[in-house]
Amino acid sequence: MKEKNLKYFLSPWVKNLPKKNIKNLVLDSRKLTSQDMFIAVQGEKKDGNDFISDAISKKITAVLSETKKKNNMG
């Protein structure tokens, strides 16, 4: 995917977004690299929200979750 600004993905729902670029949208937290956005969704066997802390530790750009969950992104 061509690198896109975070506003490209989220501006319809979120205001005052930081100027951050996203390279990839990733569902599997094990495959994350910097400049990725982790998409945390409930799967059949596992809940992606359970892996948000792991995703953040990989210095990703953003997390998009279908449910609100406390995390350390600040």
VOGU-3710 file (C-alpha; in Angstrom, 3 decimals, decimal comma):
1> mkeknlkyfl> 0,000/0,000/0,000  1,192/3,510/-0,741  1,902/5,422/2,476  -1,122/7,466/3,559  -1,712/9,995/6,307  -3,676/8,897/9,376  -6,291/11,528/8,481  -6,994/9,630/5,250  -8,378/6,699/7,281  -9,972/8,356/10,292
11> spwvknlpkk> -10,982/11,951/9,512  -14,697/11,120/9,042  -14,861/9,978/12,683  -11,994/11,650/14,562  -11,029/15,331/14,656  -7,596/16,850/15,423  -5,521/13,886/14,297  -1,719/14,088/14,458  0,246/14,179/11,201  1,293/10,517/11,114
21> niknlvldsr> 1,808/8,321/8,074  0,578/4,740/7,782  2,303/2,186/5,563  0,173/-0,905/6,253  -3,119/-1,890/7,848  -2,452/-5,056/9,849  -4,806/-7,490/11,622  -2,106/-9,876/12,929  -0,093/-8,229/15,729  2,810/-10,617/15,099
31> kltsqdmfia> 3,339/-9,050/11,662  3,460/-5,401/12,761  6,310/-3,026/11,979  6,714/0,702/12,560  4,375/2,932/10,537  1,651/0,264/10,639  -1,881/0,677/11,960  -3,085/-2,293/13,994  -6,740/-3,136/13,391  -7,977/-4,842/16,568
41> vqgekkdgnd> -11,172/-6,825/15,935  -12,950/-9,739/17,566  -12,167/-12,930/15,640  -13,701/-16,396/15,859  -10,981/-17,712/18,176  -9,160/-14,625/19,492  -9,911/-10,992/20,262  -7,491/-8,572/18,603  -8,052/-6,167/21,495  -6,095/-8,566/23,705
51> fisdaiskki> -3,002/-7,820/21,592  -3,083/-4,009/21,686  -0,314/-3,801/24,313  1,915/-6,037/22,191  1,181/-3,862/19,163  2,043/-0,662/21,009  5,347/-2,144/22,180  6,337/-2,464/18,500  6,203/1,345/18,111  3,367/1,287/15,590
61> tavlsetkkk> 1,707/4,474/14,391  -1,887/3,809/15,466  -4,456/1,326/16,769  -7,999/1,111/15,454  -10,314/-0,921/17,661  -13,975/-1,778/17,364  -14,293/-1,459/21,151  -12,911/1,049/23,626  -10,146/-0,452/25,746  -7,682/1,177/28,123
71> nnmg> -4,082/1,240/26,891  -0,816/3,073/27,431  -0,716/5,123/24,204  -1,609/8,313/26,106
//
